[in-house]
């Protein structure tokens, strides 16, 4: 640079005014480079891009949606898309990235993790129970009106009619008074007083006139 940067003294070298300027500038450049490296490293470690999650309508609407905000806060660079469909989407063809299934998926080569326990109980509306009474024993269930899961859509659990066998001998089923091929439809039918039905606890947590039998 043909600029004097140091002054030689008996005790050693000291920076000239130009030397001080070069030192300060070089220090700022090095600090900026380190800052850029740190920033790029953080971005590299942070997940980014689009994430598509699929699950059944009832679980997605009532359980997943109210809880997804926490995940989004932790991963602000991820664009989340939720697809609610009672039919099982094919993850291998990238119809979705993550599937939350209520039963074992058809594709057995998926990487699987347990997410949450889902408990089912028999529920009835206060209107229905006021008219037909509250069953005291399992055998009393055979005297009640039941709504069951109907045909035309995949059932939310492996055996959706388990409640129809309660209290019956020889594994016979209670004949349902109504069938609905939607978990949300089951809840609405129970709320209106049609009868009793087996429902997931997460679905009825905010229902005011439905109680566990």
SESE-467706 format. One record per residue: residue number from 1; residue in three letters; x, y, z of N, C-alpha, C in turn. Coordinates in Angstrom, 2 decimals, decimal comma, padded with zeros to 5 digits, always signed. Layout:
> NUM  ALA  X  Y  Z  X  Y  Z  X  Y  Z .
...
***
This chain:
> 1  UNK  +000,83  -001,21  +000,00  +000,00  +000,00  +000,00  +000,86  +001,26  +000,00 .
> 2  UNK  +002,18  +001,07  +000,28  +003,12  +002,18  +000,34  +002,68  +003,24  +001,34 .
> 3  UNK  +002,12  +002,78  +002,43  +001,68  +003,66  +003,52  +002,32  +003,16  +004,80 .
> 4  UNK  +002,87  +004,05  +005,58  +003,55  +003,66  +006,81  +002,51  +003,33  +007,87 .
> 5  UNK  +002,59  +002,09  +008,37  +001,60  +001,62  +009,34  +002,17  +001,54  +010,75 .
> 6  UNK  +003,51  +001,46  +010,88  +004,13  +001,29  +012,19  +005,20  +002,34  +012,42 .
> 7  UNK  +005,41  +002,65  +013,67  +006,53  +003,49  +014,11  +007,40  +002,61  +015,00 .
> 8  UNK  +008,71  +002,61  +014,69  +009,63  +001,80  +015,48  +010,17  +002,64  +016,64 .
> 9  UNK  +010,08  +002,08  +017,85  +010,59  +002,73  +019,05  +011,52  +001,76  +019,77 .
> 10  UNK  +012,14  +002,26  +020,80  +013,07  +001,42  +021,57  +012,35  +000,24  +022,21 .
> 11  UNK  +011,09  +000,45  +022,56  +010,33  -000,60  +023,23  +009,55  -001,48  +022,25 .
> 12  UNK  +009,64  -001,18  +020,97  +008,92  -001,99  +019,99  +008,25  -001,15  +018,93 .
> 13  UNK  +007,12  -001,65  +018,42  +006,39  -001,00  +017,34  +005,07  -000,44  +017,85 .
> 14  UNK  +004,69  +000,70  +017,31  +003,36  +001,26  +017,59  +002,70  +001,60  +016,27 .
> 15  UNK  +001,37  +001,56  +016,26  +000,62  +001,85  +015,04  +000,62  +003,35  +014,75 .
> 16  UNK  +000,76  +003,67  +013,48  +000,57  +005,05  +013,07  -000,92  +005,32  +012,95 .
> 17  UNK  -001,29  +006,54  +012,60  -002,71  +006,87  +012,42  -003,31  +006,01  +011,31 .
> 18  UNK  -002,53  +005,85  +010,21  -003,00  +004,98  +009,13  -003,08  +003,53  +009,58 .
> 19  UNK  -002,12  +003,14  +010,40  -002,13  +001,78  +010,93  -003,35  +001,52  +011,80 .
> 20  UNK  -003,69  +002,51  +012,63  -004,89  +002,39  +013,46  -006,14  +002,21  +012,60 .
> 21  UNK  -006,20  +002,97  +011,51  -007,36  +002,91  +010,61  -007,45  +001,53  +009,94 .
> 22  UNK  -006,30  +001,03  +009,46  -006,29  -000,28  +008,80  -006,68  -001,37  +009,79 .
> 23  UNK  -006,13  -001,28  +011,01  -006,44  -002,29  +012,03  -007,94  -002,29  +012,37 .
> 24  UNK  -008,50  -001,11  +012,55  -009,91  -001,00  +012,89  -010,79  -001,53  +011,77 .
> 25  UNK  -010,44  -001,17  +010,52  -011,22  -001,63  +009,37  -011,13  -003,14  +009,21 .
> 26  UNK  -009,93  -003,69  +009,34  -009,74  -005,13  +009,21  -010,51  -005,88  +010,30 .
> 27  UNK  -010,49  -005,32  +011,51  -011,22  -005,94  +012,63  -012,72  -005,98  +012,34 .
> 28  UNK  -013,25  -004,88  +011,80  -014,67  -004,82  +011,47  -015,02  -005,82  +010,37 .
> 29  UNK  -014,14  -005,95  +009,37  -014,38  -006,90  +008,28  -014,41  -008,33  +008,80 .
> 30  UNK  -013,43  -008,67  +009,65  -013,37  -010,03  +010,21  -014,61  -010,31  +011,07 .
> 31  UNK  -015,02  -009,33  +011,86  -016,21  -009,50  +012,70  -017,46  -009,72  +011,84 .
> 32  UNK  -017,53  -008,97  +010,73  -018,68  -009,10  +009,83  -018,70  -010,48  +009,18 .
> 33  UNK  -017,52  -010,97  +008,79  -017,44  -012,30  +008,18  -017,90  -013,37  +009,18 .
> 34  UNK  -017,46  -013,24  +010,43  -017,88  -014,20  +011,45  -019,39  -014,14  +011,68 .
> 35  UNK  -019,92  -012,92  +011,64  -021,37  -012,74  +011,82  -022,14  -013,42  +010,69 .
> 36  UNK  -021,63  -013,26  +009,46  -022,27  -013,89  +008,30  -022,19  -015,42  +008,41 .
> 37  UNK  -021,03  -015,93  +008,81  -020,87  -017,38  +008,96  -021,84  -017,93  +010,00 .
> 38  UNK  -021,98  -017,20  +011,12  -022,90  -017,64  +012,18  -024,34  -017,63  +011,69 .
> 39  UNK  -024,70  -016,56  +010,96  -026,06  -016,44  +010,44  -026,38  -017,55  +009,45 .
> 40  UNK  -025,43  -017,81  +008,54  -025,64  -018,87  +007,56  -025,71  -020,24  +008,23 .
> 41  UNK  -024,91  -020,41  +009,27  -024,94  -021,68  +010,00  -026,26  -021,90  +010,69 .
> 42  UNK  -026,82  -020,82  +011,28  -028,12  -020,92  +011,94  -029,21  -021,26  +010,94 .
> 43  UNK  -029,15  -020,61  +009,77  -030,16  -020,88  +008,74  -030,05  -022,30  +008,23 .
> 44  UNK  -028,82  -022,80  +008,15  -028,61  -024,16  +007,66  -029,21  -025,17  +008,62 .
> 45  UNK  -029,14  -024,88  +009,93  -029,64  -025,82  +010,93  -031,14  -025,70  +011,16 .
> 46  UNK  -031,74  -024,59  +010,72  -033,17  -024,40  +010,92  -033,95  -025,07  +009,80 .
> 47  UNK  -034,99  -025,84  +010,13  -035,81  -026,44  +009,08  -036,59  -025,37  +008,32 .
> 48  UNK  -036,62  -025,50  +007,01  -037,34  -024,55  +006,17  -038,14  -025,32  +005,13 .
> 49  UNK  -039,04  -024,60  +004,45  -039,80  -025,21  +003,37  -041,24  -025,48  +003,75 .
> 50  UNK  -041,89  -026,27  +002,91  -043,31  -026,57  +003,10  -043,48  -027,94  +003,74 .
> 51  UNK  -044,38  -028,03  +004,70  -044,68  -029,29  +005,38  -046,18  -029,55  +005,30 .
> 52  UNK  -046,54  -030,66  +004,66  -047,95  -031,02  +004,50  -048,29  -032,16  +005,46 .
> 53  UNK  -049,29  -031,93  +006,29  -049,72  -032,92  +007,29  -051,16  -033,32  +006,99 .
> 54  UNK  -051,41  -034,62  +006,99  -052,77  -035,10  +006,75  -053,25  -035,93  +007,93 .
> 55  UNK  -054,53  -035,84  +008,21  -055,16  -036,67  +009,23  -056,67  -036,65  +008,98 .
> 56  UNK  -057,41  -037,40  +009,77  -058,87  -037,44  +009,58  -059,48  -036,11  +010,01 .
> 57  UNK  -060,67  -035,83  +009,49  -061,28  -034,52  +009,68  -061,53  -034,19  +011,15 .
> 58  UNK  -062,09  -035,12  +011,89  -062,46  -034,82  +013,27  -061,24  -034,54  +014,13 .
> 59  UNK  -060,21  -035,37  +014,01  -058,99  -035,19  +014,80  -058,26  -033,92  +014,38 .
> 60  UNK  -058,20  -033,68  +013,08  -057,51  -032,49  +012,60  -058,18  -031,21  +013,04 .
> 61  UNK  -059,51  -031,20  +012,98  -060,26  -030,00  +013,33  -060,24  -029,72  +014,83 .
> 62  UNK  -060,44  -030,75  +015,64  -060,65  -030,53  +017,07  -059,39  -030,73  +017,92 .
> 63  UNK  -058,40  -031,47  +017,43  -057,20  -031,71  +018,24  -055,96  -031,05  +017,64 .
> 64  UNK  -055,71  -031,30  +016,35  -054,46  -030,83  +015,76  -054,42  -029,32  +015,55 .
> 65  UNK  -055,47  -028,77  +014,97  -055,47  -027,34  +014,64  -055,24  -026,44  +015,85 .
> 66  UNK  -055,88  -026,68  +017,00  -055,62  -025,82  +018,16  -054,20  -025,93  +018,71 .
> 67  UNK  -053,46  -026,98  +018,32  -052,13  -027,21  +018,88  -051,00  -026,91  +017,90 .
> 68  UNK  -051,30  -026,67  +016,63  -050,26  -026,52  +015,62  -049,49  -025,21  +015,78 .
> 69  UNK  -050,08  -024,22  +016,45  -049,42  -022,92  +016,61  -048,10  -023,04  +017,36 .
> 70  UNK  -048,03  -023,92  +018,34  -046,79  -024,11  +019,10  -045,67  -024,59  +018,18 .
> 71  UNK  -045,98  -025,52  +017,30  -044,98  -026,02  +016,34  -044,54  -024,90  +015,41 .
> 72  UNK  -045,48  -024,08  +014,96  -045,15  -023,00  +014,03  -044,30  -021,93  +014,70 .
> 73  UNK  -044,52  -021,69  +015,98  -043,69  -020,72  +016,71  -042,25  -021,20  +016,83 .
> 74  UNK  -042,06  -022,50  +016,99  -040,72  -023,07  +017,11  -040,03  -023,19  +015,75 .
> 75  UNK  -040,82  -023,21  +014,68  -040,27  -023,38  +013,34  -040,87  -022,34  +012,40 .
> 76  UNK  -040,49  -021,08  +012,57  -041,13  -020,00  +011,80  -040,85  -020,05  +010,30 .
> 77  UNK  -039,81  -020,78  +009,88  -039,47  -020,84  +008,46  -040,22  -021,94  +007,72 .
> 78  UNK  -041,05  -022,70  +008,43  -041,79  -023,79  +007,80  -043,20  -023,31  +007,44 .
> 79  UNK  -043,58  -023,58  +006,20  -044,94  -023,29  +005,75  -045,78  -024,55  +005,93 .
> 80  UNK  -046,77  -024,48  +006,80  -047,58  -025,65  +007,16  -048,86  -025,69  +006,34 .
> 81  UNK  -049,15  -026,86  +005,80  -050,43  -027,09  +005,13  -051,08  -028,31  +005,76 .
> 82  UNK  -052,32  -028,16  +006,21  -053,07  -029,26  +006,82  -054,12  -029,75  +005,83 .
> 83  UNK  -054,14  -031,07  +005,62  -055,14  -031,68  +004,74  -055,95  -032,67  +005,57 .
> 84  UNK  -057,22  -032,37  +005,76  -058,09  -033,24  +006,54  -058,93  -034,08  +005,58 .
> 85  UNK  -058,74  -035,38  +005,65  -059,44  -036,30  +004,76  -059,59  -037,63  +005,47 .
> 86  UNK  -060,80  -038,18  +005,47  -061,02  -039,46  +006,13  -060,44  -040,62  +005,34 .
> 87  UNK  -060,04  -040,36  +004,09  -059,33  -041,37  +003,31  -057,83  -041,22  +003,55 .
> 88  UNK  -057,13  -042,33  +003,55  -055,70  -042,32  +003,83  -054,92  -041,87  +002,60 .
> 89  UNK  -054,24  -040,74  +002,70  -053,41  -040,26  +001,60  -052,12  -041,07  +001,53 .
> 90  UNK  -051,55  -041,15  +000,34  -050,34  -041,94  +000,11  -049,11  -041,07  +000,33 .
> 91  UNK  -048,39  -041,32  +001,40  -047,19  -040,53  +001,69  -046,05  -040,85  +000,73 .
> 92  UNK  -046,03  -042,07  +000,20  -044,94  -042,47  -000,69  -044,97  -041,71  -002,01 .
> 93  UNK  -046,13  -041,22  -002,41  -046,24  -040,43  -003,64  -046,31  -038,93  -003,33 .
> 94  UNK  -045,96  -038,56  -002,10  -045,87  -037,17  -001,66  -047,21  -036,45  -001,69 .
> 95  UNK  -048,30  -037,20  -001,50  -049,58  -036,52  -001,30  -049,56  -035,74  +000,01 .
> 96  UNK  -048,72  -036,17  +000,92  -048,48  -035,46  +002,17  -047,13  -035,91  +002,70 .
> 97  UNK  -046,55  -035,09  +003,59  -045,25  -035,44  +004,17  -045,40  -036,24  +005,45 .
> 98  UNK  -046,42  -035,90  +006,23  -046,67  -036,58  +007,50  -048,14  -036,97  +007,56 .
> 99  UNK  -048,40  -038,18  +007,98  -049,78  -038,63  +008,15  -050,03  -039,01  +009,60 .
> 100  UNK  -051,09  -038,49  +010,17  -051,51  -038,88  +011,52  -052,73  -039,77  +011,34 .
> 101  UNK  -052,53  -041,07  +011,51  -053,58  -042,04  +011,22  -054,16  -042,60  +012,52 .
> 102  UNK  -055,45  -042,92  +012,46  -056,14  -043,45  +013,62  -056,00  -044,97  +013,73 .
> 103  UNK  -055,46  -045,58  +012,70  -055,23  -047,03  +012,71  -053,99  -047,31  +011,88 .
> 104  UNK  -053,55  -048,55  +011,86  -052,32  -048,90  +011,16  -052,45  -048,57  +009,67 .
> 105  UNK  -051,50  -047,82  +009,11  -051,60  -047,45  +007,69  -051,44  -048,65  +006,77 .
> 106  UNK  -051,96  -048,50  +005,56  -051,86  -049,58  +004,58  -050,42  -049,80  +004,15 .
> 107  UNK  -049,67  -048,72  +004,02  -048,26  -048,82  +003,65  -047,44  -049,11  +004,92 .
> 108  UNK  -046,87  -050,30  +004,99  -046,18  -050,72  +006,21  -044,74  -050,25  +006,27 .
> 109  UNK  -044,24  -049,62  +005,19  -042,84  -049,18  +005,18  -042,67  -047,76  +005,69 .
> 110  UNK  -043,72  -047,16  +006,23  -043,61  -045,82  +006,79  -042,81  -045,86  +008,09 .
> 111  UNK  -042,09  -044,78  +008,36  -041,49  -044,60  +009,68  -042,60  -044,14  +010,62 .
> 112  UNK  -042,84  -044,90  +011,68  -044,01  -044,65  +012,52  -043,60  -044,29  +013,94 .
> 113  UNK  -044,32  -043,33  +014,52  -044,13  -042,93  +015,91  -045,50  -042,73  +016,54 .
> 114  UNK  -045,61  -043,12  +017,80  -046,86  -042,88  +018,52  -046,93  -041,41  +018,89 .
> 115  UNK  -048,06  -040,78  +018,62  -048,23  -039,36  +018,90  -048,99  -039,13  +020,20 .
> 116  UNK  -050,12  -039,79  +020,37  -050,96  -039,52  +021,52  -051,93  -040,68  +021,72 .
> 117  UNK  -052,36  -040,89  +022,95  -053,41  -041,87  +023,24  -054,77  -041,22  +023,01 .
> 118  UNK  -055,63  -041,91  +022,29  -056,99  -041,42  +022,06  -057,96  -042,37  +022,74 .
> 119  UNK  -058,69  -041,86  +023,70  -059,64  -042,68  +024,45  -061,06  -042,48  +023,93 .
> 120  UNK  -061,75  -043,58  +023,78  -063,16  -043,56  +023,37  -064,04  -043,95  +024,56 .
> 121  UNK  -065,17  -043,29  +024,69  -066,17  -043,65  +025,70  -067,55  -043,53  +025,08 .
> 122  UNK  -068,52  -044,08  +025,77  -069,90  -043,97  +025,30  -070,48  -042,67  +025,85 .
> 123  UNK  -071,09  -041,89  +024,97  -071,64  -040,59  +025,34  -073,11  -040,51  +024,96 .
> 124  UNK  -073,80  -039,68  +025,72  -075,20  -039,38  +025,42  -075,51  -037,95  +025,79 .
> 125  UNK  -076,53  -037,39  +025,20  -076,90  -036,01  +025,52  -077,73  -035,99  +026,80 .
> 126  UNK  -077,73  -034,85  +027,46  -078,55  -034,70  +028,67  -080,03  -034,86  +028,33 .
> 127  UNK  -080,39  -034,46  +027,12  -081,78  -034,60  +026,66  -082,16  -036,07  +026,55 .
> 128  UNK  -081,29  -036,87  +025,93  -081,57  -038,29  +025,76  -081,59  -039,01  +027,11 .
> 129  UNK  -080,59  -038,76  +027,94  -080,49  -039,45  +029,23  -081,63  -039,05  +030,16 .
> 130  UNK  -082,12  -037,82  +030,02  -083,26  -037,41  +030,82  -084,52  -038,16  +030,42 .
> 131  UNK  -084,61  -038,56  +029,16  -085,79  -039,27  +028,66  -085,69  -040,77  +028,87 .
> 132  UNK  -084,51  -041,36  +028,61  -084,36  -042,82  +028,65  -083,61  -043,33  +029,88 .
> 133  UNK  -083,08  -042,42  +030,68  -082,38  -042,84  +031,88  -080,90  -043,11  +031,63 .
> 134  UNK  -080,14  -043,09  +032,72  -078,69  -043,34  +032,64  -078,43  -044,82  +032,91 .
> 135  UNK  -077,74  -045,53  +032,02  -077,44  -046,95  +032,27  -076,52  -047,10  +033,48 .
> 136  UNK  -076,89  -048,01  +034,37  -076,11  -048,23  +035,59  -075,09  -049,34  +035,43 .
> 137  UNK  -075,40  -050,31  +034,56  -074,51  -051,44  +034,33  -074,31  -051,63  +032,83 .
> 138  UNK  -073,36  -052,49  +032,49  -073,13  -052,79  +031,08  -074,36  -053,44  +030,46 .
> 139  UNK  -075,03  -054,29  +031,22  -076,23  -054,95  +030,70  -077,34  -053,96  +030,38 .
> 140  UNK  -077,37  -052,84  +031,08  -078,39  -051,82  +030,82  -078,24  -051,21  +029,43 .
> 141  UNK  -077,04  -051,29  +028,86  -076,81  -050,69  +027,54  -077,66  -051,35  +026,46 .
> 142  UNK  -078,01  -052,62  +026,66  -078,81  -053,33  +025,64  -080,22  -052,75  +025,53 .
> 143  UNK  -080,64  -051,97  +026,50  -081,98  -051,38  +026,48  -081,99  -049,98  +025,86 .
> 144  UNK  -080,82  -049,53  +025,42  -080,71  -048,16  +024,92  -080,58  -048,10  +023,40 .
> 145  UNK  -080,84  -046,91  +022,89  -080,73  -046,63  +021,45  -079,29  -046,25  +021,13 .
> 146  UNK  -078,73  -046,88  +020,11  -077,34  -046,62  +019,75  -077,23  -046,10  +018,31 .
> 147  UNK  -076,25  -045,22  +018,13  -075,88  -044,73  +016,81  -074,51  -045,32  +016,50 .
> 148  UNK  -074,34  -045,86  +015,31  -073,06  -046,49  +014,97  -072,46  -045,86  +013,72 .
> 149  UNK  -071,21  -046,19  +013,49  -070,51  -045,68  +012,31  -070,98  -046,45  +011,08 .
> 150  UNK  -071,35  -045,73  +010,03  -071,91  -046,36  +008,84  -070,90  -046,63  +007,75 .
> 151  UNK  -071,39  -047,10  +006,63  -070,54  -047,44  +005,49  -070,31  -046,21  +004,61 .
> 152  UNK  -069,35  -046,36  +003,70  -069,11  -045,30  +002,73  -067,88  -044,47  +003,00 .
> 153  UNK  -067,26  -044,65  +004,17  -066,04  -043,91  +004,52  -065,21  -044,79  +005,44 .
> 154  UNK  -063,89  -044,64  +005,41  -063,04  -045,43  +006,31  -063,39  -045,15  +007,77 .
> 155  UNK  -063,47  -046,19  +008,57  -063,80  -046,00  +009,98  -062,61  -045,38  +010,71 .
> 156  UNK  -062,88  -044,59  +011,74  -061,80  -043,91  +012,46  -060,95  -044,84  +013,31 .
> 157  UNK  -061,49  -046,01  +013,66  -060,75  -046,98  +014,47  -060,91  -048,35  +013,83 .
> 158  UNK  -060,11  -049,30  +014,31  -060,12  -050,64  +013,73  -061,49  -051,31  +013,86 .
> 159  UNK  -062,12  -051,16  +015,02  -063,42  -051,79  +015,27  -064,40  -050,73  +015,75 .
> 160  UNK  -065,05  -050,02  +014,84  -065,92  -048,91  +015,25  -067,19  -049,34  +015,96 .
> 161  UNK  -067,56  -050,62  +015,86  -068,81  -051,08  +016,46  -068,60  -051,79  +017,79 .
> 162  UNK  -067,48  -051,52  +018,45  -067,20  -052,24  +019,70  -068,28  -051,99  +020,77 .
> 163  UNK  -068,85  -050,80  +020,77  -069,85  -050,48  +021,81  -071,13  -051,26  +021,62 .
> 164  UNK  -071,41  -051,72  +020,39  -072,65  -052,45  +020,13  -072,62  -053,86  +020,71 .
> 165  UNK  -071,44  -054,32  +021,10  -071,32  -055,68  +021,65  -071,37  -055,70  +023,18 .
> 166  UNK  -071,34  -054,53  +023,80  -071,31  -054,47  +025,26  -072,63  -054,96  +025,84 .
> 167  UNK  -072,55  -055,84  +026,82  -073,74  -056,34  +027,50  -074,45  -057,45  +026,77 .
> 168  UNK  -074,00  -057,80  +025,58  -074,64  -058,86  +024,80  -073,87  -060,17  +024,92 .
> 169  UNK  -074,58  -061,25  +025,00  -073,95  -062,56  +025,05  -073,70  -063,07  +023,63 .
> 170  UNK  -072,80  -064,02  +023,53  -072,49  -064,67  +022,25  -072,01  -063,68  +021,19 .
> 171  UNK  -071,45  -062,56  +021,65  -070,85  -061,59  +020,73  -071,85  -060,96  +019,77 .
> 172  UNK  -073,13  -060,99  +020,13  -074,14  -060,35  +019,29  -074,06  -058,83  +019,45 .
> 173  UNK  -074,57  -058,14  +018,44  -074,53  -056,68  +018,46  -075,90  -056,09  +018,72 .
> 174  UNK  -075,90  -054,94  +019,40  -077,12  -054,16  +019,52  -077,45  -053,58  +018,15 .
> 175  UNK  -078,69  -053,65  +017,75  -079,08  -053,09  +016,47  -079,18  -051,57  +016,58 .
> 176  UNK  -078,36  -050,85  +015,82  -078,39  -049,38  +015,94  -079,66  -048,79  +015,33 .
> 177  UNK  -080,10  -047,69  +015,89  -081,27  -046,99  +015,36  -080,88  -046,07  +014,20 .
> 178  UNK  -079,56  -045,81  +014,09  -079,09  -044,90  +013,06  -077,61  -045,15  +012,81 .
> 179  UNK  -077,18  -044,96  +011,55  -075,78  -045,08  +011,19  -075,32  -043,79  +010,50 .
> 180  UNK  -074,11  -043,37  +010,84  -073,53  -042,16  +010,25  -072,08  -042,46  +009,90 .
> 181  UNK  -071,67  -042,19  +008,66  -070,29  -042,50  +008,27  -069,36  -041,31  +008,47 .
> 182  UNK  -069,54  -040,64  +009,59  -068,71  -039,48  +009,95  -068,70  -039,35  +011,46 .
> 183  UNK  -067,52  -039,17  +012,03  -067,42  -039,00  +013,48  -068,11  -037,70  +013,91 .
> 184  UNK  -067,95  -036,65  +013,12  -068,64  -035,40  +013,42  -070,15  -035,59  +013,35 .
> 185  UNK  -070,60  -036,39  +012,38  -072,03  -036,69  +012,28  -072,54  -037,44  +013,49 .
> 186  UNK  -071,72  -038,37  +014,01  -072,09  -039,09  +015,23  -072,28  -038,13  +016,39 .
> 187  UNK  -071,35  -037,19  +016,53  -071,46  -036,23  +017,63  -072,73  -035,40  +017,51 .
> 188  UNK  -073,03  -034,92  +016,32  -074,22  -034,09  +016,12  -075,50  -034,89  +016,40 .
> 189  UNK  -075,49  -036,17  +016,02  -076,65  -037,02  +016,29  -076,83  -037,24  +017,79 .
> 190  UNK  -075,71  -037,44  +018,49  -075,77  -037,60  +019,95  -076,27  -036,32  +020,59 .
> 191  UNK  -075,75  -035,18  +020,16  -076,16  -033,89  +020,74  -077,66  -033,63  +020,54 .
> 192  UNK  -078,20  -034,11  +019,44  -079,63  -033,87  +019,17  -080,54  -034,84  +019,90 .
> 193  UNK  -079,95  -035,85  +020,59  -080,75  -036,76  +021,39  -081,20  -038,02  +020,69 .
> 194  UNK  -080,57  -038,37  +019,55  -080,97  -039,58  +018,82  -080,65  -040,83  +019,63 .
> 195  UNK  -079,50  -040,85  +020,29  -079,12  -042,04  +021,06  -077,72  -041,92  +021,62 .
> 196  UNK  -077,17  -043,06  +022,03  -075,81  -043,13  +022,56  -074,85  -043,50  +021,43 .
> 197  UNK  -073,57  -043,13  +021,60  -072,56  -043,50  +020,61  -071,19  -043,49  +021,26 .
> 198  UNK  -070,29  -044,29  +020,71  -068,89  -044,29  +021,15  -068,16  -043,17  +020,42 .
> 199  UNK  -067,61  -042,23  +021,19  -066,96  -041,06  +020,62  -065,59  -040,85  +021,27 .
> 200  UNK  -064,64  -040,28  +020,53  -063,34  -039,95  +021,14  -063,49  -038,77  +022,10 .
> 201  UNK  -062,76  -038,84  +023,20  -062,88  -037,79  +024,23  -062,55  -036,41  +023,70 .
> 202  UNK  -061,55  -036,31  +022,80  -061,15  -034,98  +022,31  -062,28  -034,29  +021,55 .
> 203  UNK  -063,19  -035,09  +020,99  -064,26  -034,52  +020,17  -065,35  -033,87  +021,01 .
> 204  UNK  -065,58  -034,39  +022,20  -066,70  -033,90  +023,01  -066,24  -032,97  +024,13 .
> 205  UNK  -064,97  -032,64  +024,15  -064,44  -031,83  +025,26  -065,09  -030,46  +025,34 .
> 206  UNK  -065,58  -029,94  +024,22  -066,19  -028,61  +024,22  -067,70  -028,65  +024,01 .
> 207  UNK  -068,27  -029,84  +024,10  -069,72  -029,97  +023,94  -070,40  -029,81  +025,29 .
> 208  UNK  -071,37  -028,93  +025,37  -071,98  -028,60  +026,66  -073,06  -029,59  +027,10 .
> 209  UNK  -073,75  -030,22  +026,15  -074,89  -031,05  +026,54  -074,65  -032,54  +026,33 .
> 210  UNK  -073,38  -032,94  +026,19  -073,04  -034,35  +026,01  -072,20  -034,81  +027,20 .
> 211  UNK  -072,60  -035,94  +027,78  -071,90  -036,44  +028,98  -071,49  -037,89  +028,76 .
> 212  UNK  -070,46  -038,28  +029,50  -069,96  -039,65  +029,44  -070,88  -040,56  +030,24 .
> 213  UNK  -071,22  -041,71  +029,66  -072,12  -042,65  +030,33  -071,30  -043,59  +031,20 .
***
